[in-house]
Amino acid sequence: MSLLPRALRTPSPASKSCARTGIGAAIIARWSLSASARHGFARLNLDFIVKSSSAALRRGLRSARRSLSPLEQTAHAAAAARLLRGSRLLSRARHIALYCPADGELDPWPFFQLMRRGRRRWYLPVLRPHTAFRLWFVRFRHGDRLRPNRYGIPEPVRRKRHLHAAQALDIVLMPLVGFDADCNRVGMGAGYYDRSLAFLRRRARWHRPRLIGLAHECQRVERLEPRPWDVPLDAVVTEARVYRRKASPPSAHCPPAKS
């Protein structure tokens, strides 16, 4: 009898959408082990399966987005920007964090170009010095100089007094490796965003910043089982549609930050 949960042995609709990239059914879902392994030997085997399948999931989804042509990447970014602008998710937001795309991630810069005029302020994440796996956010203006960090991702050169914690933001636009329709997220695995935004899990009412993932539609999977340290998204925007988390806090709990 196989130790794999049924979700990993049965192909899902999501597997078909990424079939051309070679993502198999065995990397389509992540699951909870709490009710499935009651004996030590079974738990050890299932723990091994979880770790190996999580790595396989990330590899397959990263391969999916990298397989998109430059023309598809450009078209997806433009379509997602239009959907995000029309979604009203950012209607009251003044302090918005972007990211510099890498490894086939959906490019947020078409949205920045559409929305950069006006009173909004924009930020980019930077690696937090002297603190492992944490992010600061730096004010960014069009034309500011950038330099690559140790991962090769561009960061603003100008910092000094311009460093902000995530609590100062209204919206964080986040890159994804994968997601499901309920806005659970798979990241790169290092946990930078989860650690930097962990305070949101402890808040019952005042929910700021709101978290919006940007991804290609082929990165969607049937279902992800969130882990205790995962910070859920409020929405995910792809080139095809806007996904909203069913349990997302109302926008009234997200007042704009003071300038």
Phi and psi in degrees as GROMACS dihedral restraints (atoms count N, CA, C in turn):
[ dihedral_restraints ]
;  ai    aj    ak    al  type     phi  dphi    fc
    3     4     5     6     1   -72.5    20    10
    4     5     6     7     1   142.0    20    10
    6     7     8     9     1   -83.0    20    10
    7     8     9    10     1    -8.9    20    10
    9    10    11    12     1   -72.0    20    10
   10    11    12    13     1   132.9    20    10
   12    13    14    15     1   -59.3    20    10
   13    14    15    16     1   156.5    20    10
   15    16    17    18     1   -58.5    20    10
   16    17    18    19     1   -34.4    20    10
   18    19    20    21     1   -58.8    20    10
   19    20    21    22     1   -25.7    20    10
   21    22    23    24     1   -94.9    20    10
   22    23    24    25     1   -10.2    20    10
   24    25    26    27     1  -100.8    20    10
   25    26    27    28     1   -13.2    20    10
   27    28    29    30     1  -113.4    20    10
   28    29    30    31     1   123.9    20    10
   30    31    32    33     1   -59.6    20    10
   31    32    33    34     1   141.4    20    10
   33    34    35    36     1  -108.5    20    10
   34    35    36    37     1   167.7    20    10
   36    37    38    39     1   -58.0    20    10
   37    38    39    40     1   -33.2    20    10
   39    40    41    42     1   -64.4    20    10
   40    41    42    43     1   -30.9    20    10
   42    43    44    45     1   -66.2    20    10
   43    44    45    46     1   -31.8    20    10
   45    46    47    48     1   -69.3    20    10
   46    47    48    49     1   -35.3    20    10
   48    49    50    51     1   -67.7    20    10
   49    50    51    52     1   -22.0    20    10
   51    52    53    54     1  -114.3    20    10
   52    53    54    55     1    21.9    20    10
   54    55    56    57     1   -61.2    20    10
   55    56    57    58     1   -33.7    20    10
   57    58    59    60     1   -71.5    20    10
   58    59    60    61     1   -13.0    20    10
   60    61    62    63     1   -97.3    20    10
   61    62    63    64     1    -0.5    20    10
   63    64    65    66     1    81.8    20    10
   64    65    66    67     1    19.3    20    10
   66    67    68    69     1   -79.1    20    10
   67    68    69    70     1   118.6    20    10
   69    70    71    72     1   -90.3    20    10
   70    71    72    73     1   173.4    20    10
   72    73    74    75     1   -64.1    20    10
   73    74    75    76     1   -24.1    20    10
   75    76    77    78     1   -73.5    20    10
   76    77    78    79     1    -3.7    20    10
   78    79    80    81     1  -125.3    20    10
   79    80    81    82     1    26.0    20    10
   81    82    83    84     1   -93.5    20    10
   82    83    84    85     1   -18.9    20    10
   84    85    86    87     1  -141.4    20    10
   85    86    87    88     1   155.2    20    10
   87    88    89    90     1  -119.0    20    10
   88    89    90    91     1   145.3    20    10
   90    91    92    93     1  -140.2    20    10
   91    92    93    94     1   167.3    20    10
   93    94    95    96     1   -91.1    20    10
   94    95    96    97     1   142.8    20    10
   96    97    98    99     1  -101.6    20    10
   97    98    99   100     1    -0.3    20    10
   99   100   101   102     1   -58.8    20    10
  100   101   102   103     1   -35.3    20    10
  102   103   104   105     1  -105.4    20    10
  103   104   105   106     1     1.4    20    10
  105   106   107   108     1  -109.9    20    10
  106   107   108   109     1   -11.8    20    10
  108   109   110   111     1  -134.5    20    10
  109   110   111   112     1   101.3    20    10
  111   112   113   114     1  -103.4    20    10
  112   113   114   115     1    -9.4    20    10
  114   115   116   117     1  -115.6    20    10
  115   116   117   118     1   147.2    20    10
  117   118   119   120     1   -55.7    20    10
  118   119   120   121     1   -44.5    20    10
  120   121   122   123     1   -64.3    20    10
  121   122   123   124     1   -44.6    20    10
  123   124   125   126     1   -63.3    20    10
  124   125   126   127     1   -40.0    20    10
  126   127   128   129     1   -64.3    20    10
  127   128   129   130     1   -42.1    20    10
  129   130   131   132     1   -60.7    20    10
  130   131   132   133     1   -43.8    20    10
  132   133   134   135     1   -64.5    20    10
  133   134   135   136     1   -42.0    20    10
  135   136   137   138     1   -70.2    20    10
  136   137   138   139     1   -36.6    20    10
  138   139   140   141     1   -59.2    20    10
  139   140   141   142     1   -42.1    20    10
  141   142   143   144     1   -62.5    20    10
  142   143   144   145     1   -41.8    20    10
  144   145   146   147     1   -63.9    20    10
  145   146   147   148     1   -42.6    20    10
  147   148   149   150     1   -58.7    20    10
  148   149   150   151     1   -49.2    20    10
  150   151   152   153     1   -63.7    20    10
  151   152   153   154     1   -45.3    20    10
  153   154   155   156     1   -69.1    20    10
  154   155   156   157     1   -37.1    20    10
  156   157   158   159     1   -71.6    20    10
  157   158   159   160     1   -35.2    20    10
  159   160   161   162     1   -61.3    20    10
  160   161   162   163     1   -42.5    20    10
  162   163   164   165     1   -65.4    20    10
  163   164   165   166     1   -40.7    20    10
  165   166   167   168     1   -66.4    20    10
  166   167   168   169     1   -37.9    20    10
  168   169   170   171     1   -58.9    20    10
  169   170   171   172     1   -48.8    20    10
  171   172   173   174     1   -62.5    20    10
  172   173   174   175     1   -43.7    20    10
  174   175   176   177     1   -60.5    20    10
  175   176   177   178     1   -44.3    20    10
  177   178   179   180     1   -66.2    20    10
  178   179   180   181     1   -42.8    20    10
  180   181   182   183     1   -71.3    20    10
  181   182   183   184     1   -36.1    20    10
  183   184   185   186     1   -65.8    20    10
  184   185   186   187     1   -37.6    20    10
  186   187   188   189     1   -63.1    20    10
  187   188   189   190     1   -37.5    20    10
  189   190   191   192     1   -61.6    20    10
  190   191   192   193     1   -47.6    20    10
  192   193   194   195     1   -73.7    20    10
  193   194   195   196     1   -31.7    20    10
  195   196   197   198     1   -69.8    20    10
  196   197   198   199     1   -24.3    20    10
  198   199   200   201     1   -74.5    20    10
  199   200   201   202     1   -13.2    20    10
  201   202   203   204     1   -68.2    20    10
  202   203   204   205     1   139.2    20    10
  204   205   206   207     1   -72.5    20    10
  205   206   207   208     1   160.9    20    10
  207   208   209   210     1   -55.4    20    10
  208   209   210   211     1   -37.2    20    10
  210   211   212   213     1   -64.7    20    10
  211   212   213   214     1   -42.3    20    10
  213   214   215   216     1   -66.0    20    10
  214   215   216   217     1   -41.8    20    10
  216   217   218   219     1   -58.3    20    10
  217   218   219   220     1   -46.2    20    10
  219   220   221   222     1   -64.4    20    10
  220   221   222   223     1   -44.1    20    10
  222   223   224   225     1   -64.7    20    10
  223   224   225   226     1   -41.4    20    10
  225   226   227   228     1   -64.7    20    10
  226   227   228   229     1   -42.7    20    10
  228   229   230   231     1   -63.5    20    10
  229   230   231   232     1   -41.9    20    10
  231   232   233   234     1   -66.6    20    10
  232   233   234   235     1   -42.4    20    10
  234   235   236   237     1   -65.4    20    10
  235   236   237   238     1   -42.8    20    10
  237   238   239   240     1   -64.5    20    10
  238   239   240   241     1   -38.2    20    10
  240   241   242   243     1   -61.4    20    10
  241   242   243   244     1   -42.4    20    10
  243   244   245   246     1   -66.2    20    10
  244   245   246   247     1   -41.5    20    10
  246   247   248   249     1   -64.2    20    10
  247   248   249   250     1   -42.0    20    10
  249   250   251   252     1   -65.4    20    10
  250   251   252   253     1   -42.2    20    10
  252   253   254   255     1   -62.6    20    10
  253   254   255   256     1   -37.9    20    10
  255   256   257   258     1   -85.9    20    10
  256   257   258   259     1    -0.9    20    10
  258   259   260   261     1   -83.8    20    10
  259   260   261   262     1   -16.6    20    10
  261   262   263   264     1    68.0    20    10
  262   263   264   265     1    10.0    20    10
  264   265   266   267     1   -66.5    20    10
  265   266   267   268     1   -26.2    20    10
  267   268   269   270     1  -112.3    20    10
  268   269   270   271     1    19.3    20    10
  270   271   272   273     1   -62.4    20    10
  271   272   273   274     1   -31.8    20    10
  273   274   275   276     1  -108.2    20    10
  274   275   276   277     1     1.2    20    10
  276   277   278   279     1   -80.5    20    10
  277   278   279   280     1   137.4    20    10
  279   280   281   282     1  -117.8    20    10
  280   281   282   283     1   -22.8    20    10
  282   283   284   285     1  -118.6    20    10
  283   284   285   286     1   107.7    20    10
  285   286   287   288     1  -127.1    20    10
  286   287   288   289     1   129.1    20    10
  288   289   290   291     1   -97.0    20    10
  289   290   291   292     1   135.0    20    10
  291   292   293   294     1  -107.4    20    10
  292   293   294   295     1  -165.0    20    10
  294   295   296   297     1  -154.8    20    10
  295   296   297   298     1   158.1    20    10
  297   298   299   300     1   -90.8    20    10
  298   299   300   301     1   120.6    20    10
  300   301   302   303     1   -71.2    20    10
  301   302   303   304     1   148.0    20    10
  303   304   305   306     1  -148.3    20    10
  304   305   306   307     1   155.8    20    10
  306   307   308   309     1    59.2    20    10
  307   308   309   310     1    35.1    20    10
  309   310   311   312     1    84.6    20    10
  310   311   312   313     1     6.9    20    10
  312   313   314   315     1   -62.6    20    10
  313   314   315   316     1   151.2    20    10
  315   316   317   318     1   -62.5    20    10
  316   317   318   319     1   131.6    20    10
  318   319   320   321     1   -80.5    20    10
  319   320   321   322     1   120.6    20    10
  321   322   323   324     1   -84.9    20    10
  322   323   324   325     1    -4.8    20    10
  324   325   326   327     1   -69.0    20    10
  325   326   327   328     1   -30.3    20    10
  327   328   329   330     1   -58.5    20    10
  328   329   330   331     1   -35.9    20    10
  330   331   332   333     1   -67.1    20    10
  331   332   333   334     1   -42.5    20    10
  333   334   335   336     1   -57.4    20    10
  334   335   336   337     1   -42.7    20    10
  336   337   338   339     1   -65.0    20    10
  337   338   339   340     1   -35.3    20    10
  339   340   341   342     1   -70.6    20    10
  340   341   342   343     1   -32.3    20    10
  342   343   344   345     1  -117.0    20    10
  343   344   345   346     1     1.6    20    10
  345   346   347   348     1   -72.7    20    10
  346   347   348   349     1   -20.6    20    10
  348   349   350   351     1   -78.6    20    10
  349   350   351   352     1   151.4    20    10
  351   352   353   354     1   109.4    20    10
  352   353   354   355     1  -158.5    20    10
  354   355   356   357     1   -92.9    20    10
  355   356   357   358     1     2.1    20    10
  357   358   359   360     1   -70.0    20    10
  358   359   360   361     1   147.8    20    10
  360   361   362   363     1  -115.5    20    10
  361   362   363   364     1   142.2    20    10
  363   364   365   366     1  -117.7    20    10
  364   365   366   367     1   148.9    20    10
  366   367   368   369     1  -138.3    20    10
  367   368   369   370     1   154.3    20    10
  369   370   371   372     1  -124.6    20    10
  370   371   372   373     1   145.9    20    10
  372   373   374   375     1   -74.3    20    10
  373   374   375   376     1   145.1    20    10
  375   376   377   378     1  -133.7    20    10
  376   377   378   379     1   150.4    20    10
  378   379   380   381     1   -65.2    20    10
  379   380   381   382     1   133.1    20    10
  381   382   383   384     1   -82.0    20    10
  382   383   384   385     1   117.7    20    10
  384   385   386   387     1   -68.1    20    10
  385   386   387   388     1   146.4    20    10
  387   388   389   390     1    67.6    20    10
  388   389   390   391     1     5.6    20    10
  390   391   392   393     1  -135.7    20    10
  391   392   393   394     1   118.1    20    10
  393   394   395   396     1   -71.0    20    10
  394   395   396   397     1   135.8    20    10
  396   397   398   399     1    58.5    20    10
  397   398   399   400     1    40.9    20    10
  399   400   401   402     1  -128.7    20    10
  400   401   402   403     1   156.6    20    10
  402   403   404   405     1  -121.2    20    10
  403   404   405   406     1   142.9    20    10
  405   406   407   408     1  -103.2    20    10
  406   407   408   409     1   168.2    20    10
  408   409   410   411     1  -126.9    20    10
  409   410   411   412     1   131.5    20    10
  411   412   413   414     1  -114.6    20    10
  412   413   414   415     1   136.0    20    10
  414   415   416   417     1   -57.9    20    10
  415   416   417   418     1   134.4    20    10
  417   418   419   420     1  -127.4    20    10
  418   419   420   421     1   132.5    20    10
  420   421   422   423     1  -119.9    20    10
  421   422   423   424     1   149.8    20    10
  423   424   425   426     1   -55.5    20    10
  424   425   426   427     1   126.6    20    10
  426   427   428   429     1    96.6    20    10
  427   428   429   430     1    -6.0    20    10
  429   430   431   432     1   -62.6    20    10
  430   431   432   433     1   145.2    20    10
  432   433   434   435     1   -73.6    20    10
  433   434   435   436     1   142.4    20    10
  435   436   437   438     1  -124.1    20    10
  436   437   438   439     1   154.3    20    10
  438   439   440   441     1  -141.2    20    10
  439   440   441   442     1   149.4    20    10
  441   442   443   444     1   -72.6    20    10
  442   443   444   445     1   141.6    20    10
  444   445   446   447     1   -86.3    20    10
  445   446   447   448     1  -169.2    20    10
  447   448   449   450     1   -67.9    20    10
  448   449   450   451     1   -13.8    20    10
  450   451   452   453     1   -96.1    20    10
  451   452   453   454     1     1.1    20    10
  453   454   455   456     1    84.2    20    10
  454   455   456   457     1     9.0    20    10
  456   457   458   459     1   -93.9    20    10
  457   458   459   460     1   129.7    20    10
  459   460   461   462     1   -63.9    20    10
  460   461   462   463     1   139.7    20    10
  462   463   464   465     1  -131.6    20    10
  463   464   465   466     1   152.6    20    10
  465   466   467   468     1   -61.6    20    10
  466   467   468   469     1   139.1    20    10
  468   469   470   471     1   -76.5    20    10
  469   470   471   472     1   -41.0    20    10
  471   472   473   474     1   -77.7    20    10
  472   473   474   475     1   118.7    20    10
  474   475   476   477     1  -130.3    20    10
  475   476   477   478     1   -89.7    20    10
  477   478   479   480     1    48.0    20    10
  478   479   480   481     1  -110.0    20    10
  480   481   482   483     1   -87.7    20    10
  481   482   483   484     1    10.2    20    10
  483   484   485   486     1   -98.5    20    10
  484   485   486   487     1     8.7    20    10
  486   487   488   489     1   -79.4    20    10
  487   488   489   490     1   135.8    20    10
  489   490   491   492     1  -135.0    20    10
  490   491   492   493     1   146.1    20    10
  492   493   494   495     1   -80.3    20    10
  493   494   495   496     1   163.6    20    10
  495   496   497   498     1   -61.0    20    10
  496   497   498   499     1   -26.4    20    10
  498   499   500   501     1   -61.8    20    10
  499   500   501   502     1   -20.0    20    10
  501   502   503   504     1   -82.9    20    10
  502   503   504   505     1    -4.4    20    10
  504   505   506   507     1  -100.8    20    10
  505   506   507   508     1   156.5    20    10
  507   508   509   510     1   -94.5    20    10
  508   509   510   511     1   -38.2    20    10
  510   511   512   513     1  -137.7    20    10
  511   512   513   514     1   138.4    20    10
  513   514   515   516     1  -120.7    20    10
  514   515   516   517     1   116.1    20    10
  516   517   518   519     1   -86.3    20    10
  517   518   519   520     1   122.7    20    10
  519   520   521   522     1  -120.0    20    10
  520   521   522   523     1   140.5    20    10
  522   523   524   525     1   -76.3    20    10
  523   524   525   526     1   154.9    20    10
  525   526   527   528     1  -132.2    20    10
  526   527   528   529     1   152.1    20    10
  528   529   530   531     1   -92.4    20    10
  529   530   531   532     1   -39.8    20    10
  531   532   533   534     1  -157.3    20    10
  532   533   534   535     1   165.6    20    10
  534   535   536   537     1  -159.0    20    10
  535   536   537   538     1   166.1    20    10
  537   538   539   540     1  -122.2    20    10
  538   539   540   541     1   177.4    20    10
  540   541   542   543     1   -67.2    20    10
  541   542   543   544     1   -17.3    20    10
  543   544   545   546     1   -95.2    20    10
  544   545   546   547     1    13.7    20    10
  546   547   548   549     1    69.0    20    10
  547   548   549   550     1    27.3    20    10
  549   550   551   552     1   -77.9    20    10
  550   551   552   553     1   149.6    20    10
  552   553   554   555     1  -126.6    20    10
  553   554   555   556     1   143.3    20    10
  555   556   557   558     1  -110.3    20    10
  556   557   558   559     1   122.8    20    10
  558   559   560   561     1  -100.2    20    10
  559   560   561   562     1  -164.7    20    10
  561   562   563   564     1   -73.7    20    10
  562   563   564   565     1   -17.5    20    10
  564   565   566   567     1   108.9    20    10
  565   566   567   568     1   -13.6    20    10
  567   568   569   570     1   -79.8    20    10
  568   569   570   571     1   -24.5    20    10
  570   571   572   573     1    85.0    20    10
  571   572   573   574     1    17.9    20    10
  573   574   575   576     1   -59.2    20    10
  574   575   576   577     1   -50.9    20    10
  576   577   578   579     1   -68.2    20    10
  577   578   579   580     1   -42.8    20    10
  579   580   581   582     1   -59.6    20    10
  580   581   582   583     1   -42.6    20    10
  582   583   584   585     1   -69.7    20    10
  583   584   585   586     1   -40.7    20    10
  585   586   587   588     1   -71.1    20    10
  586   587   588   589     1   -22.8    20    10
  588   589   590   591     1  -112.5    20    10
  589   590   591   592     1    12.8    20    10
  591   592   593   594     1   -59.9    20    10
  592   593   594   595     1   -26.7    20    10
  594   595   596   597     1   -61.0    20    10
  595   596   597   598     1   -23.6    20    10
  597   598   599   600     1   -66.4    20    10
  598   599   600   601     1   -28.7    20    10
  600   601   602   603     1   -68.6    20    10
  601   602   603   604     1   -20.0    20    10
  603   604   605   606     1   -95.4    20    10
  604   605   606   607     1    -0.5    20    10
  606   607   608   609     1  -101.9    20    10
  607   608   609   610     1   128.6    20    10
  609   610   611   612     1   -92.9    20    10
  610   611   612   613     1   -29.8    20    10
  612   613   614   615     1  -121.0    20    10
  613   614   615   616     1   -59.9    20    10
  615   616   617   618     1   -78.4    20    10
  616   617   618   619     1   101.0    20    10
  618   619   620   621     1  -110.5    20    10
  619   620   621   622     1    90.7    20    10
  621   622   623   624     1  -145.0    20    10
  622   623   624   625     1   135.2    20    10
  624   625   626   627     1   -80.6    20    10
  625   626   627   628     1   159.5    20    10
  627   628   629   630     1   -81.6    20    10
  628   629   630   631     1   145.8    20    10
  630   631   632   633     1  -112.7    20    10
  631   632   633   634     1   123.9    20    10
  633   634   635   636     1  -124.6    20    10
  634   635   636   637     1   118.1    20    10
  636   637   638   639     1   -86.1    20    10
  637   638   639   640     1   145.6    20    10
  639   640   641   642     1  -118.2    20    10
  640   641   642   643     1   130.7    20    10
  642   643   644   645     1  -157.7    20    10
  643   644   645   646     1   163.6    20    10
  645   646   647   648     1   -81.5    20    10
  646   647   648   649     1   149.6    20    10
  648   649   650   651     1   -59.5    20    10
  649   650   651   652     1   -31.9    20    10
  651   652   653   654     1   -70.6    20    10
  652   653   654   655     1    -3.7    20    10
  654   655   656   657     1   -90.4    20    10
  655   656   657   658     1    -1.2    20    10
  657   658   659   660     1   -80.1    20    10
  658   659   660   661     1   135.8    20    10
  660   661   662   663     1  -116.8    20    10
  661   662   663   664     1   168.1    20    10
  663   664   665   666     1   -65.0    20    10
  664   665   666   667     1   -47.4    20    10
  666   667   668   669     1  -159.7    20    10
  667   668   669   670     1   138.7    20    10
  669   670   671   672     1  -119.8    20    10
  670   671   672   673     1   134.6    20    10
  672   673   674   675     1   -92.9    20    10
  673   674   675   676     1   110.6    20    10
  675   676   677   678     1   -64.7    20    10
  676   677   678   679     1   144.7    20    10
  678   679   680   681     1   -93.6    20    10
  679   680   681   682     1   163.4    20    10
  681   682   683   684     1   -57.5    20    10
  682   683   684   685     1   -31.5    20    10
  684   685   686   687     1   -91.9    20    10
  685   686   687   688     1    -4.7    20    10
  687   688   689   690     1   -69.9    20    10
  688   689   690   691     1   135.9    20    10
  690   691   692   693     1   -98.5    20    10
  691   692   693   694     1   116.9    20    10
  693   694   695   696     1   -71.0    20    10
  694   695   696   697     1   153.4    20    10
  696   697   698   699     1   -88.3    20    10
  697   698   699   700     1   154.8    20    10
  699   700   701   702     1   -85.4    20    10
  700   701   702   703     1   -28.4    20    10
  702   703   704   705     1  -161.2    20    10
  703   704   705   706     1   159.8    20    10
  705   706   707   708     1  -131.6    20    10
  706   707   708   709     1   135.1    20    10
  708   709   710   711     1  -118.4    20    10
  709   710   711   712     1   127.4    20    10
  711   712   713   714     1  -119.7    20    10
  712   713   714   715     1  -175.5    20    10
  714   715   716   717     1   -70.5    20    10
  715   716   717   718     1   -14.6    20    10
  717   718   719   720     1  -101.7    20    10
  718   719   720   721     1   -35.6    20    10
  720   721   722   723     1  -166.8    20    10
  721   722   723   724     1   173.8    20    10
  723   724   725   726     1  -107.7    20    10
  724   725   726   727     1   124.2    20    10
  726   727   728   729     1   -99.9    20    10
  727   728   729   730     1   132.5    20    10
  729   730   731   732     1  -118.2    20    10
  730   731   732   733     1   138.2    20    10
  732   733   734   735     1   -69.5    20    10
  733   734   735   736     1   131.7    20    10
  735   736   737   738     1   -61.7    20    10
  736   737   738   739     1   -36.6    20    10
  738   739   740   741     1   -97.4    20    10
  739   740   741   742     1    19.6    20    10
  741   742   743   744     1   -64.6    20    10
  742   743   744   745     1   136.7    20    10
  744   745   746   747     1   -63.3    20    10
  745   746   747   748     1   148.6    20    10
  747   748   749   750     1   -65.3    20    10
  748   749   750   751     1   154.4    20    10
  750   751   752   753     1   -65.1    20    10
  751   752   753   754     1   -21.2    20    10
  753   754   755   756     1   -62.8    20    10
  754   755   756   757     1   -20.9    20    10
  756   757   758   759     1   -87.2    20    10
  757   758   759   760     1     7.8    20    10
  759   760   761   762     1  -126.3    20    10
  760   761   762   763     1    66.4    20    10
  762   763   764   765     1   -66.6    20    10
  763   764   765   766     1   149.2    20    10
  765   766   767   768     1   -63.8    20    10
  766   767   768   769     1   145.1    20    10
  768   769   770   771     1   -70.6    20    10
  769   770   771   772     1   152.5    20    10
  771   772   773   774     1   -74.0    20    10
  772   773   774   775     1   144.0    20    10
